[in-house]
Amino acid sequence: MPDLDFLDEPWFHRFVEVPLRAIIIIVFALVLRWVANRLIDRLISRAAKGAMPNAIAQTKTGTKMAERGEPAAQRRRQRAEATGSLLKSIATGIILTIAVVTILASFGIPVAPLLTSAGIVGVALGFGAQTLVKDFLAGISMMLEDQYGVGDVVDLGEAAGTVESVGLRVTRLRDVDGTVWYVRNGEILRVGNSSQNWARTVLDITVAYESDLDEAQRILHDVANEMYAEKAFEGVIIEPPEVWGVERFDKDGVVVRVVLKTAPLEQWGVARAMRQRVKHRFDAAGIRIPVTIVPPGGYS
C-alpha cells in the first residue's frame, strides 16, 4: 500500500491543498455566475417579449396598433436589457465577494477585520452619498416598473416634455419650447405619462346660448365618427367616439364635450383635426362659437 504520510505534511497543505481548494472555489464561483446569468437572460428574454391580446390583435385596428407599437416594443426590450445588465452586475458582485472571502479564509487570512472595515467604509459612504444612493434606487424602481421610457411624453412636476434619455441617476427630457431638463430620479415624486397603452382626446366646444344644442351635438357626433371611419385615422382613433353632452355653463356659452380614444401620442393631432372640421361644420350650420373681444385699451 502506498505511503500517504505526505498528505499530513505542512508543505502539502500550504502548496497543494490550499491552492487546489482556491481553484475549486474559483471554478465553482464561475459556474455559479454562468448559471445566474443564464437564468437572468431567460427571465429578461421573457420580459422583453410582449404580445397584444388575441381578441385585439386579430382585428384591423389591433394589427395597426401592433405596427405603431413597434417603437414601444423596442423600448421594452431596451429596458429589459438594461435591467438584465444591472441584475448581472449585482449577481457577479455578490458571488465574487463570497468567493474572495472564502479563498482568503482558506489561506488562513482573518476576514473578520476586513469585513468590519468594509462595513465601516460602506456606512461612511452611505452617509456621504445618501442623495446618490436615493437617485440610483429610484432609477432602478422606475425601470422595473416601466414608469416611462425614451420617447414618452411625461409630466414630472417641475418639468414636462419628451423623454430623451433615462439613466439610473438622471432623466433628461425636452419640453415643447426645446429646453432640455435634467431631473434627478430621487427628486421625482410623481409621473404623468401620456404615452402608455392609449390616450384620449377631450374636446370642450363652447357654443352660444341661443344655439340648438341638439344640432351641435349631432354635428360633433357626425364629425367624430367620420374621422373614425377614415382610412387616415385607422389605428389612430381606436374606439368609436362619444359625445358626452353638456359639460358646463360658462359666461360665454354652453360647453359641450366630445371624447375620442386614440393611440399614444396621437391625441393632440386628432384634437387639431377635429377642431378644424367642427369649425367648418358649425359655420355651415349657423352655429356660433362665442368669442370674448377685448377692447383696444384693455379692460379698465
Secondary structure, DSSP 8 states (H G I E B T S, - for coil): ----GGGGSHHHIIIIIHHHHHHHHHHHHHHHHHHHHHHHHHHHHHHH-----HHHHTSHHHHHHHHHTHHHHHHHHHHHHHHHHHHHHHHHHHHHHHHHHHHHHHTT---HHHHHHHHHHHHHHHHHTHHHHHHHHHHHHHHHHT---TT-EEE-SS-EEEEEEE-SSEEEEE-TTS-EEEEEGGG----EES-SS-EEEEEEEEE-TTS-HHHHHHHHHHHHHHHHHSGGGBTTB-S--EEEEEEEE-SS-EEEEEEEEESTT-HHHHHHHHHHHHHHHHHHHT---------TT---
